[in-house]
Amino acid sequence: MAKTSEKLFAAACEVIPGGVNSPVRAWKAVGGAPLFIQRASGSKVTDADGTDYIDYVGSWGPMILGHSHRSVLQEVQNTLREGMSFGAPTAREIEMARRICSIVDSVDKVRLVNSGTEATMTALRIARGFTGRDKILKFEGCYHGHADSLLVRAGSGALTLGVPDSAGVTSGTSSDTLLAKFNDIKGVARCFEAHGPEIAALIVEPIAGNMGVVPPASGFLEGLRELTQTHGALLIFDEVMTGFRVGLEGAQGLYGICPDLSCFGKVVGGGMPLAAVGGRSEVMEVLAPLGPVYQAGTLSGNPLAVAAGLATLDQIGQPGVYDRLERSAARLEEGLCRIIADRSIVACVNRVGSMWTLFLGVSEVADFDAAKRGDLEMFSRFFHAMLERGIYMAPSAFEAAFVSLAHSDDDIDATIRAVDESLAAIA
């Protein structure tokens, strides 16, 4: 008899395109019917058949505290009693904006939105409105949401499905998007030499997470900052994934780089639909109602989402939080690297803080081209072998995995054993 998840997926395919509401969830890259998750707590998720798994998806990044954290649930429940949505300003929005501004040095003002896609889309519109220029520069393999101008050689789900460009994106829109290779500062310089006066902004994941985790090379981010300043373009850090994840101040705090605009999501909402774009006052003030750049959202600053986000920021702002995350993630990385060496397999582990990726079939990954050389068939077999051993990972070789504060040493050690057994089983 089919598992409950298989039955649910069959039913979903009748009424939802592909059976899912976000493409990677369909497991096209690894095969099989996706797990339908019933509930989650701490480091574990439980599927519709009641099977528990140690979770490294973490709702694709937000669950830095682990699932169903008591403080977050309590704040959401308290707020729910006051109402779900008003379509009007609330005091909590001010508190959230002040909190972000107080934590992130580059941010003077903040606009709250509902998703990472909205944040990056808004940041680009701000940049174009502020500079009066049309073109943007992005990097191959970096995913910044599904806005039209950003679905050009994108990572994440677009890369997973093998269709990095999307139908429905006009040639006029894509012609304003310029491409460079991640970690290739010379290529970026050539692009600015050719198009400098037309470029409104350069947008980058300061630590790539949507072709798998790829850290910036030494001097790369510093070079981007210098080039954008020289040519009068804005530097946008897409910290939807890295913000409040790799450190309280995100990647910009970790590397000491001050962008003009920053996009936040995932952790900032504590698992609820919340994101933000922020930057220098003079840049942000081109937004309506102060300026000519229009942006709006019925549910922007939703009180439940803001409550969850504030409760999460309260917890991760406590002393020692990122040291704990670093210790757990380093323990996992060391175990995986030991297995790779002992088994003499071609693989590597990329990690920054609590974000990590095990790449199979390649010994080093520093850019999009190297990520694509990974062994996708081997990853598919590895994914299912891990699932059989109670480990839930992203169903794609091109995604980051996440360690949370809820992952115990026992969870980490069980994961290391599962990796060892899985690699032995698929050899």
Secondary structure, 3 states (H helix, E strand, C coil): CCCHHHHHHHHHHHHCHHHCCCHHHHCCCCCCCCCCEEEEEECEEEECCCCEEEECCHHHCCCCCCECCHHHHHHHHHHHCCCCCCCCCCHHHHHHHHHHHHHCCCCCEEEEECCHHHHHHHHHHHHHHHHCCCEEEEECCCCCCCCHHHCCCCCHHHHHCCCCCCCCCCHHHHCCEEEECCCCHHHHHHHHHHHHHHEEEEEECCCECCCCCECCCCCHHHHHHHHHHHHCCEEEEEECCCCCCCCCCHHHHHHCCCCCEEEECHHHHCCCCCEEEEECHHHHCCECCCCCECCCCCCCCCHHHHHHHHHHHHHHCCCCHHHHHHHHHHHHHHHHHHHHHHHCCCEEEEEECCEEEEEECCCCCCCHHHHHCCCHHHHHHHHHHHHHCCEECCCCCCCCEECCCCCCHHHHHHHHHHHHHHHHHHC
